[in-house]
Amino acid sequence: MSKQNRTNVVVLALLAGCAILGAQESNPTATPRPSQDQSQQPQAEMREGVPVYKIQVVGRDIPAINYFHRNGATKIGFQGTSLLPMSKGTAKVEARAGRTSIDAQFQGLTPANGYGPEYLTYVLWAITPEGRPTNLGEVLPTGSKDKNEITVTTNLQTFGLIITAEPYFAVTMPSDVVVMQNFVINDKTEGVIEQVNAHYSLLPRGAYSETAGRHAVLHPITRDERSPLELYEAQNAVQIAEAAGAGKYAADTLATAKTALKNAEDLNLKKSNRKQTITFAREAVQSSEDARIITIRKIKAEDDAAQLKAKQDAEAAAAQSQADAQKAQLAQQQEAAQRAQAEAAAAQAEARAQAARDAQKAAEASAQQATQQSEQMRERLKDQLNQVLQTRETARGLIVNMSDVLFDFNKFTLKPEAREKLAKVSGILLAYPGLKLQVEGYTDNIGSDEYNQKLSQQRADAVSSYLVSQSVQQANITATGFGKNSPIADNTTNAGRAQNRRVQLVVSGNAIGIQQSAPSGGESQTQPAQPTPRPASTGETGVSNPSPNQ
C-alpha cells in the first residue's frame, strides 16, 4: 500500500459474532473484503432498512517457541514481511520464575501512517499457539534505520512475536498490518526449542467498517512533526472511542480520556513539558481504549439480551400455540360428537343469527350514516351561525347568544344591528326546515323579580316576532323569559352582569341530531311566569319599568 493519504471516509468497526476471536474485543482497524475492482467501495447488505457490513477475518501462521525454564537466554530473530521487507531485528528471550522477559531491537520501522491515515504507531504482540494475542507494548517508529529498543515481560511461556501497525498503543486485537514476525535462528538459538505453529486471527486493514447498522464517521488525524506522536495517538483513540458509541455506553471513562487529552494539548501548545504532555496523552489513549472496550461489551450484552428475549418470546409463543392447538383439537372432538344431533338446529340458529346480524349491521350502518349526516349538518349550521352571532354547541343544541347591547337601554326594542343579524340568522334557518328554535331571555339580578321576568319575556317575544316576520315558521318557535335565573357569570361585577343580560336562541331538531329540551340545572328548576302578550302597536318600541343596568 502506498504512503499517499487515502481520502475515503473512515468509519468505526464494531465487530462481533466471529467465533475464532473468542473473548477478544475487536481491533479498531478493519476493512471490507477486497474485490477485483479496487476502485469500487463495498456495498452494504440491507436488512429491514439497516446496512450490515461483513468483516473478513484473516488467519496467519507464525512459529511459536516454548521457552523452557533455563539458566540462560535464547536469541531469536525478526524479519520484515512483504509490507516492510527491509526491516529486521533480534530479541533476547529469557524464561524466569513467573515471567518471561524480552529484550528486543528493531531496525527500519518507517512511519506507520504509510499504511493508512488511521495508523500512527507499532505494537509488539505475543501470540499463543491457540491464537490469543497479548499486547506487549508500543514500538515507536523513528523514520530511519536507527534502532528501536523495547524491554517487556509476559506471563506466557509458549508464544510467537509479531509487530503490527496500529492507530494507538492500547489496542487489544492486532490488525493485519503485520510488518515483522519472529523466526528461529538455527545457529544462535540455544537450548531445547519446541517450535509450534501459532494460528492467529487478524482484522484486515483499511477503512474503518460499519457493522450491524452502527455508523460513525471519523476524520483522519494529520500530524504536526513538532508535536509528539503520542499526542496524535491520543486524538485518534478518543475519536475512535467516540465513534464506537462510548459517549452513550462509557461516558465517565470517555470524559476522563477527553480531560487527559485536553491537558496534553494544552501543554503541547505551551511547549512547556514534553514528557508531561506524553504522559497525559498515553493516559488519554488508555482511557479511550477502556471506553471502547466497555462500549463493545455493553453493545454485545444488549444484543445478547435482545437475542435471548427474542428466543424466550419465540418459545413462549410456540408453547402458547401448542396449548391453543390442543384446546382447539379437544373442542373439535367435542363438537364432532355432538354435530350429528345438533346439525339441523345449529343450521337454523345460524340462519336466524345471520339474519339478525345482517339486520343489526344494516341498522347500525343506517344509524351511523344518519348520525354522521346530523353531525355534518350541525357543524355546518354552527359555522354559518357563528359568522353572524357567537354560537356554541351544547347538549341542548346550538346556542346563539345575543347580548343586551343589541337592545335599547331598559327596553325590548331591537336595534338596527340586531335586526340585521336576526335577518341573517333567519335566512340561515330557512335552509334547514324542521328545526326547533327556543328564544330565551335572561337578565342580571338588579331589580325586582317581576321586572326582570317581564323584561326578559318582552325581549324574547321581540326576537321571536322578528324571526316570524322573516318567514321562520311560528310553530317552530317558542319564546320564554327566565328573568335573573340561570346566570352564566358572576352578578357581583359589571362584566358578569353584562354577560347575564342576554337573549339565547337554542336551535335543536332531528335534522341536527339534538332533541328540544328545557334549560338544565337552575334554569329548569324555576318555572318562568307566563309570557306577557306584546302590544300590537308598540312591539318594537315598548318600554319596561326602569331598572339599573338592564
C-alpha positions as CSV (number, residue, x, y, z in Angstrom):
1,M,0.0,0.0,0.0
2,S,1.4,3.5,-0.9
3,K,2.0,6.2,1.6
4,Q,-0.4,8.6,0.0
5,N,-3.2,9.5,2.4
6,R,-6.5,8.0,1.5
7,T,-9.5,10.3,1.2
8,N,-12.3,7.7,1.6
9,V,-14.5,8.2,4.7
10,V,-13.3,6.4,7.8
11,V,-15.9,4.6,9.9
12,L,-15.6,2.5,13.1
13,A,-15.7,-1.3,13.1
14,L,-17.7,-2.7,16.0
15,L,-17.0,-6.4,15.2
16,A,-18.9,-9.2,16.9
17,G,-20.0,-12.7,16.2
18,C,-16.7,-14.1,14.9
19,A,-16.2,-17.4,16.8
20,I,-12.5,-17.5,16.1
21,L,-12.0,-14.3,18.1
22,G,-13.2,-15.9,21.3
23,A,-13.4,-13.4,24.1
24,Q,-11.2,-10.8,22.4
25,E,-12.5,-7.4,21.6
26,S,-12.1,-6.1,18.1
27,N,-9.2,-4.0,16.8
28,P,-10.4,-0.5,15.9
29,T,-9.0,-1.0,12.3
30,A,-10.8,-3.2,9.8
31,T,-11.5,-3.3,6.1
32,P,-14.1,-4.8,3.8
33,R,-13.2,-7.9,1.9
34,P,-11.0,-6.9,-1.1
35,S,-12.7,-7.1,-4.5
36,Q,-11.2,-7.5,-8.0
37,D,-12.0,-3.9,-8.7
38,Q,-10.1,-2.0,-6.0
39,S,-11.6,1.3,-7.2
40,Q,-15.1,0.3,-6.0
41,Q,-16.1,0.6,-2.4
42,P,-18.0,-2.5,-1.0
43,Q,-21.8,-2.1,-0.8
44,A,-23.6,-2.8,2.4
45,E,-26.2,-5.6,2.7
46,M,-29.6,-4.1,3.7
47,R,-31.7,-5.8,6.3
48,E,-35.0,-4.1,7.2
49,G,-33.5,-0.8,6.0
50,V,-30.4,-1.2,8.2
51,P,-26.9,-1.6,6.5
52,V,-24.9,-4.7,7.7
53,Y,-21.3,-4.9,6.7
54,K,-19.5,-8.3,6.9
55,I,-15.8,-8.4,8.0
56,Q,-13.4,-11.0,6.6
57,V,-11.1,-12.2,9.4
58,V,-7.6,-13.2,8.2
59,G,-5.7,-16.1,9.5
60,R,-1.9,-16.3,9.7
61,D,0.7,-18.8,11.0
62,I,3.9,-17.9,12.7
63,P,6.3,-20.2,14.7
64,A,5.6,-20.1,18.4
65,I,8.5,-21.1,20.7
66,N,8.3,-22.8,24.1
67,Y,10.8,-21.1,26.2
68,F,11.6,-23.7,28.9
69,H,12.9,-22.5,32.2
70,R,16.7,-22.4,31.9
71,N,19.7,-20.6,33.2
72,G,20.5,-18.8,30.0
73,A,18.7,-16.6,27.5
74,T,17.6,-17.6,23.9
75,K,18.1,-15.4,20.9
76,I,15.6,-15.2,18.2
77,G,15.4,-13.1,15.0
78,F,12.8,-10.8,13.4
79,Q,12.3,-10.4,9.7
80,G,10.2,-8.0,7.8
81,T,7.1,-9.1,5.9
82,S,6.2,-8.1,2.4
83,L,4.8,-4.8,3.8
84,L,8.2,-3.8,5.2
85,P,10.8,-6.2,3.7
86,M,13.8,-4.1,4.7
87,S,13.1,-4.2,8.4
88,K,14.8,-6.6,10.7
89,G,15.5,-7.2,14.4
90,T,16.6,-9.5,17.1
91,A,15.4,-10.3,20.6
92,K,16.9,-12.0,23.7
93,V,14.2,-14.0,25.5
94,E,14.8,-15.4,28.9
95,A,12.3,-17.5,30.9
96,R,12.4,-16.8,34.6
97,A,10.2,-17.8,37.5
98,G,6.7,-16.5,36.9
99,R,7.6,-14.5,33.8
100,T,9.4,-14.3,30.5
101,S,11.5,-11.2,29.7
102,I,12.0,-10.0,26.2
103,D,14.7,-7.5,25.2
104,A,14.3,-6.7,21.5
105,Q,15.9,-4.4,19.0
106,F,14.4,-3.4,15.6
107,Q,15.6,-1.5,12.5
108,G,13.9,0.0,9.6
109,L,10.5,0.8,11.0
110,T,9.1,3.6,8.8
111,P,6.3,5.9,9.9
112,A,3.1,3.8,10.4
113,N,0.8,6.2,8.6
114,G,2.3,5.0,5.3
115,Y,-0.3,2.1,5.6
116,G,-3.2,4.5,6.0
117,P,-4.1,7.7,7.9
118,E,-5.6,5.7,10.8
119,Y,-2.2,4.1,11.7
120,L,0.2,6.1,13.9
121,T,2.4,3.6,15.8
122,Y,3.6,0.0,16.1
123,V,2.7,-2.6,18.7
124,L,4.7,-5.7,19.7
125,W,2.4,-8.8,20.2
126,A,2.8,-12.2,21.8
127,I,0.6,-14.8,20.1
128,T,-0.2,-18.2,21.8
129,P,-0.5,-21.4,19.8
130,E,-4.2,-21.1,20.2
131,G,-4.2,-17.7,18.6
132,R,-4.7,-15.5,21.7
133,P,-2.9,-12.1,21.3
134,T,-1.3,-10.1,24.1
135,N,-0.2,-6.5,23.7
136,L,3.3,-6.3,25.0
137,G,4.0,-2.7,24.3
138,E,4.5,0.1,21.8
139,V,7.4,0.3,19.4
140,L,7.6,4.0,18.3
141,P,8.8,4.4,14.7
142,T,11.9,6.5,14.2
143,G,11.5,7.0,10.5
144,S,15.1,6.0,9.8
145,K,17.4,3.0,10.2
146,D,18.1,3.8,13.8
147,K,17.4,1.0,16.2
148,N,14.2,0.8,18.2
149,E,14.6,-0.9,21.6
150,I,12.0,-2.4,23.8
151,T,12.2,-4.4,27.0
152,V,9.0,-6.1,28.2
153,T,7.8,-9.2,30.2
154,T,4.9,-11.6,29.8
155,N,3.5,-14.4,31.8
156,L,3.3,-16.6,28.7
157,Q,5.7,-19.4,28.1
158,T,4.9,-20.6,24.6
159,F,4.4,-17.8,22.1
160,G,5.3,-16.2,18.8
161,L,6.1,-12.5,18.4
162,I,4.8,-10.1,15.7
163,I,4.8,-6.3,15.2
164,T,1.7,-4.6,13.7
165,A,0.8,-1.0,12.7
166,E,-2.0,0.3,14.9
167,P,-3.9,3.6,15.5
168,Y,-2.7,3.8,19.1
169,F,-0.7,1.7,21.5
170,A,-3.5,0.4,23.7
171,V,-5.4,-1.8,21.2
172,T,-6.4,-5.3,22.3
173,M,-6.6,-7.1,19.0
174,P,-3.9,-6.9,16.2
175,S,-4.6,-5.6,12.8
176,D,-3.4,-7.5,9.7
177,V,-0.7,-4.8,9.0
178,V,2.0,-7.3,10.2
179,V,5.3,-5.7,9.3
180,M,7.6,-8.0,11.3
181,Q,7.5,-11.5,12.8
182,N,9.9,-13.7,14.7
183,F,11.9,-16.7,13.3
184,V,14.2,-19.2,14.9
185,I,17.9,-18.6,14.3
186,N,19.2,-22.1,13.8
187,D,22.9,-21.3,14.6
188,K,22.2,-18.9,17.5
189,T,19.1,-20.2,19.3
190,E,20.4,-22.2,22.2
191,G,18.7,-24.9,24.3
192,V,15.8,-27.1,23.5
193,I,13.3,-25.2,21.5
194,E,9.8,-26.6,20.9
195,Q,8.5,-24.9,17.8
196,V,4.7,-24.8,17.3
197,N,2.8,-23.1,14.5
198,A,0.5,-20.5,16.1
199,H,-2.5,-19.7,14.0
200,Y,-3.9,-16.3,15.0
201,S,-6.7,-14.0,13.8
202,L,-6.2,-10.6,12.3
203,L,-8.6,-7.9,11.4
204,P,-7.9,-6.6,7.9
205,R,-6.6,-3.2,7.4
206,G,-8.1,-0.3,5.5
207,A,-11.1,2.0,6.1
208,Y,-13.0,1.5,9.3
209,S,-16.0,-0.6,8.5
210,E,-19.6,-0.3,9.7
211,T,-21.2,-3.4,11.3
212,A,-24.8,-4.2,12.4
213,G,-26.1,-0.8,11.3
214,R,-23.9,1.2,13.7
215,H,-22.4,4.2,11.9
216,A,-19.8,6.7,12.9
217,V,-17.7,8.9,10.7
218,L,-14.1,9.6,11.7
219,H,-11.7,12.2,10.4
220,P,-8.1,11.1,9.8
221,I,-5.6,12.6,12.1
222,T,-2.8,14.7,10.3
223,R,0.5,15.0,12.1
224,D,2.5,18.1,13.0
225,E,6.0,16.8,13.4
226,R,6.7,19.4,16.1
227,S,4.3,17.6,18.4
228,P,4.9,14.2,20.0
229,L,3.4,11.2,18.2
230,E,1.7,10.1,21.4
231,L,-0.5,13.2,21.2
232,Y,-1.9,12.1,17.8
233,E,-2.4,8.6,19.1
234,A,-4.5,10.1,21.9
235,Q,-6.5,12.1,19.4
236,N,-7.0,9.0,17.3
237,A,-8.0,6.9,20.3
238,V,-10.6,9.5,21.6
239,Q,-12.1,9.9,18.1
240,I,-12.4,6.1,17.7
241,A,-13.9,5.6,21.1
242,E,-16.5,8.4,20.4
243,A,-17.3,6.8,17.0
244,A,-17.8,3.4,18.8
245,G,-20.5,4.9,21.0
246,A,-18.6,5.5,24.2
247,G,-20.4,8.7,24.8
248,K,-23.5,6.6,25.4
249,Y,-22.1,3.4,27.0
250,A,-19.0,4.7,28.8
251,A,-19.5,8.4,29.3
252,D,-17.4,8.7,32.5
253,T,-14.4,6.8,31.1
254,L,-14.6,8.8,27.8
255,A,-14.8,12.0,29.8
256,T,-11.6,11.0,31.7
257,A,-9.9,10.4,28.3
258,K,-11.0,13.8,27.0
259,T,-9.7,15.5,30.1
260,A,-6.3,13.9,29.7
261,L,-6.2,14.7,26.0
262,K,-7.1,18.4,26.8
263,N,-4.3,18.5,29.3
264,A,-1.9,17.1,26.8
265,E,-3.0,19.5,24.0
266,D,-2.7,22.5,26.4
267,L,0.8,21.5,27.4
268,N,1.8,20.9,23.8
269,L,0.6,24.4,22.8
270,K,2.6,26.0,25.6
271,K,5.7,23.8,24.7
272,S,6.3,23.6,28.4
273,N,6.9,20.0,29.3
274,R,7.2,17.4,26.6
275,K,7.4,14.4,29.0
276,Q,4.3,15.5,30.8
277,T,2.5,16.0,27.5
278,I,3.3,12.4,26.6
279,T,2.2,11.2,30.0
280,F,-1.2,12.8,29.6
281,A,-1.5,11.6,26.0
282,R,-0.8,8.0,27.0
283,E,-3.4,8.3,29.8
284,A,-5.9,9.5,27.2
285,V,-5.1,6.5,25.0
286,Q,-5.6,4.0,27.7
287,S,-8.9,5.5,28.9
288,S,-10.2,5.7,25.4
289,E,-9.4,2.1,24.7
290,D,-11.1,1.2,28.1
291,A,-14.1,3.2,27.0
292,R,-14.2,1.5,23.6
293,I,-14.0,-2.0,25.1
294,I,-16.7,-1.1,27.7
295,T,-18.8,0.0,24.8
296,I,-18.3,-3.1,22.8
297,R,-19.1,-5.3,25.8
298,K,-22.3,-3.3,26.6
299,I,-23.4,-3.4,23.0
300,K,-22.8,-7.1,22.9
301,A,-24.7,-7.5,26.2
302,E,-27.6,-5.6,24.7
303,D,-27.5,-7.7,21.6
304,D,-27.3,-10.9,23.6
305,A,-30.2,-9.8,25.8
306,A,-32.2,-8.9,22.8
307,Q,-31.5,-12.3,21.2
308,L,-32.3,-14.1,24.5
309,K,-35.6,-12.2,24.8
310,A,-36.5,-13.0,21.2
311,K,-35.7,-16.7,21.9
312,Q,-37.8,-16.7,25.0
313,D,-40.6,-14.9,23.3
314,A,-40.5,-17.4,20.5
315,E,-40.5,-20.3,22.9
316,A,-43.4,-18.8,24.8
317,A,-45.3,-18.2,21.6
318,A,-44.6,-21.8,20.5
319,A,-45.8,-23.1,23.8
320,Q,-48.9,-21.0,23.7
321,S,-49.6,-22.1,20.1
322,Q,-49.3,-25.7,21.2
323,A,-51.6,-25.2,24.1
324,D,-54.1,-23.4,21.8
325,A,-53.8,-26.2,19.3
326,Q,-54.5,-28.8,22.0
327,K,-57.6,-26.9,23.2
328,A,-58.8,-26.5,19.7
329,Q,-58.4,-30.2,19.0
330,L,-60.3,-31.1,22.1
331,A,-63.1,-28.6,21.2
332,Q,-63.2,-30.1,17.7
333,Q,-63.6,-33.6,19.1
334,Q,-66.4,-32.5,21.4
335,E,-68.1,-30.7,18.5
336,A,-67.8,-33.7,16.3
337,A,-69.5,-35.9,18.9
338,Q,-72.5,-33.5,19.1
339,R,-72.7,-32.5,15.5
340,A,-75.0,-35.3,14.4
341,Q,-77.7,-34.3,16.9
342,A,-77.3,-30.6,16.7
343,E,-76.6,-30.1,13.0
344,A,-80.1,-29.2,11.9
345,A,-80.7,-26.9,15.0
346,A,-77.3,-25.3,14.5
347,A,-78.1,-24.5,10.9
348,Q,-81.4,-22.9,11.8
349,A,-79.9,-21.0,14.6
350,E,-77.1,-19.8,12.4
351,A,-79.6,-18.7,9.8
352,R,-81.5,-16.7,12.4
353,A,-78.4,-15.3,13.9
354,Q,-77.1,-14.3,10.5
355,A,-80.3,-12.6,9.7
356,A,-80.2,-10.8,13.0
357,R,-76.6,-9.8,12.4
358,D,-77.4,-8.5,8.9
359,A,-80.3,-6.5,10.2
360,Q,-78.2,-5.2,13.1
361,K,-75.4,-4.2,10.7
362,A,-77.9,-2.5,8.4
363,A,-79.5,-0.7,11.3
364,E,-76.1,0.3,12.6
365,A,-75.0,1.5,9.2
366,S,-78.1,3.5,8.8
367,A,-77.8,5.0,12.3
368,Q,-74.2,5.8,11.7
369,Q,-75.0,7.4,8.4
370,A,-77.8,9.4,10.0
371,T,-75.5,10.4,12.9
372,Q,-72.8,11.5,10.5
373,Q,-75.2,13.5,8.4
374,S,-76.7,15.1,11.5
375,E,-73.2,15.9,12.8
376,Q,-72.1,17.3,9.5
377,M,-75.3,19.4,9.2
378,R,-74.9,20.6,12.8
379,E,-71.3,21.6,12.3
380,R,-72.2,23.4,9.1
381,L,-75.1,25.2,10.7
382,K,-72.9,26.2,13.7
383,D,-70.2,27.6,11.3
384,Q,-72.8,29.6,9.5
385,L,-74.4,31.0,12.7
386,N,-71.0,31.8,14.1
387,Q,-70.4,34.2,11.2
388,V,-73.4,36.2,12.5
389,L,-73.6,35.8,16.2
390,Q,-71.5,33.9,18.8
391,T,-72.7,30.3,18.7
392,R,-71.6,27.3,20.8
393,E,-72.7,23.7,20.8
394,T,-74.3,22.2,24.0
395,A,-76.2,19.2,24.9
396,R,-79.4,21.2,24.4
397,G,-78.5,22.3,20.9
398,L,-76.7,25.2,19.2
399,I,-77.0,28.3,21.4
400,V,-76.8,31.6,19.6
401,N,-76.1,34.4,22.1
402,M,-77.4,37.9,21.7
403,S,-76.0,40.4,24.2
404,D,-78.2,43.2,25.7
405,V,-76.3,45.7,23.7
406,L,-78.4,44.8,20.7
407,F,-81.5,46.3,22.6
408,D,-82.2,49.8,23.6
409,F,-81.3,50.5,27.2
410,N,-84.0,49.1,29.6
411,K,-86.2,48.4,26.5
412,F,-87.1,45.4,24.4
413,T,-86.7,47.3,21.1
414,L,-84.4,45.7,18.7
415,K,-81.6,47.9,17.4
416,P,-80.9,48.0,13.7
417,E,-77.8,46.0,14.2
418,A,-79.8,43.3,16.0
419,R,-82.4,43.3,13.2
420,E,-79.6,42.9,10.6
421,K,-78.1,40.0,12.5
422,L,-81.5,38.3,13.1
423,A,-82.3,38.7,9.4
424,K,-79.2,36.8,8.6
425,V,-80.0,34.1,11.2
426,S,-83.5,33.8,9.7
427,G,-82.0,33.2,6.2
428,I,-79.8,30.5,7.6
429,L,-82.6,28.8,9.5
430,L,-84.8,28.8,6.4
431,A,-82.3,26.5,4.7
432,Y,-82.8,23.9,7.5
433,P,-86.6,23.1,7.6
434,G,-88.0,21.4,10.7
435,L,-85.6,22.9,13.2
436,K,-86.9,24.0,16.6
437,L,-86.0,27.4,18.0
438,Q,-86.2,28.3,21.7
439,V,-85.9,32.0,22.3
440,E,-84.8,32.6,25.9
441,G,-84.5,35.9,27.7
442,Y,-82.3,36.5,30.7
443,T,-81.4,39.4,32.9
444,D,-79.0,40.1,35.7
445,N,-80.0,40.2,39.4
446,I,-80.5,44.0,39.6
447,G,-84.1,45.0,40.1
448,S,-87.2,43.1,41.2
449,D,-88.1,39.6,40.1
450,E,-91.2,40.8,38.5
451,Y,-89.4,43.5,36.5
452,N,-86.7,41.2,35.4
453,Q,-89.1,38.5,34.4
454,K,-91.2,40.9,32.4
455,L,-88.2,42.4,30.6
456,S,-86.7,39.0,29.7
457,Q,-90.1,37.9,28.3
458,Q,-90.5,41.0,26.3
459,R,-87.1,40.7,24.7
460,A,-87.6,37.1,23.9
461,D,-91.0,37.9,22.3
462,A,-89.4,40.8,20.3
463,V,-86.8,38.4,18.9
464,S,-89.4,35.7,18.2
465,S,-91.7,38.2,16.4
466,Y,-89.0,39.4,14.3
467,L,-87.9,35.9,13.2
468,V,-91.5,35.2,12.3
469,S,-91.6,38.3,10.3
470,Q,-88.6,37.0,8.4
471,S,-90.6,33.8,7.4
472,V,-89.4,31.5,10.1
473,Q,-92.3,29.1,10.9
474,Q,-94.0,30.4,14.1
475,A,-95.0,26.8,15.0
476,N,-91.3,26.0,15.4
477,I,-90.5,28.9,17.7
478,T,-91.1,29.3,21.5
479,A,-90.3,32.4,23.4
480,T,-89.7,32.3,27.2
481,G,-88.3,34.8,29.7
482,F,-86.3,33.4,32.6
483,G,-85.6,36.7,34.4
484,K,-82.5,36.5,36.5
485,N,-82.4,32.7,36.7
486,S,-79.5,30.7,35.3
487,P,-76.8,33.3,35.3
488,I,-73.7,32.4,33.3
489,A,-71.3,34.8,35.0
490,D,-70.8,36.5,38.4
491,N,-73.5,39.0,39.1
492,T,-71.3,40.9,41.6
493,T,-69.3,42.6,38.7
494,N,-70.4,44.8,35.9
495,A,-68.7,42.5,33.4
496,G,-70.5,39.5,34.8
497,R,-73.9,41.2,34.9
498,A,-73.4,42.3,31.2
499,Q,-72.9,38.6,30.2
500,N,-76.1,37.6,32.1
501,R,-78.2,40.1,30.3
502,R,-78.7,38.2,27.1
503,V,-81.2,36.5,24.7
504,Q,-80.3,33.0,23.7
505,L,-81.5,31.2,20.5
506,V,-81.4,27.5,21.2
507,V,-81.5,25.6,17.9
508,S,-82.4,21.9,18.0
509,G,-84.2,19.2,16.0
510,N,-83.8,15.8,14.4
511,A,-82.0,17.2,11.4
512,I,-79.0,18.1,13.5
513,G,-79.4,15.2,15.9
514,I,-80.5,17.1,19.1
515,Q,-83.9,16.9,20.7
516,Q,-85.5,20.0,22.1
517,S,-85.1,20.4,25.9
518,A,-85.5,22.9,28.7
519,P,-82.6,24.7,30.3
520,S,-80.6,22.4,32.6
521,G,-79.7,22.9,36.3
522,G,-81.1,26.0,37.8
523,E,-82.8,27.0,34.6
524,S,-85.2,24.1,34.8
525,Q,-85.9,24.3,38.5
526,T,-87.6,27.7,38.5
527,Q,-90.7,27.9,36.3
528,P,-90.9,31.2,34.5
529,A,-94.0,33.4,34.7
530,Q,-96.5,33.3,31.8
531,P,-95.4,35.4,28.8
532,T,-96.9,38.8,28.7
533,P,-98.6,39.4,25.3
534,R,-96.8,42.0,23.3
535,P,-98.9,45.1,22.4
536,A,-99.6,45.1,18.7
537,S,-98.8,48.8,18.2
538,T,-95.7,49.1,20.4
539,G,-94.0,45.8,19.8
540,E,-90.9,47.3,18.5
541,T,-90.8,50.3,20.8
542,G,-92.1,49.0,24.2
543,V,-90.6,50.3,27.4
544,S,-90.4,48.4,30.7
545,N,-90.2,49.9,34.2
546,P,-86.7,51.3,34.5
547,S,-84.1,49.3,36.4
548,P,-80.3,49.9,36.6
549,N,-78.0,48.2,34.0
550,Q,-80.8,46.5,32.1
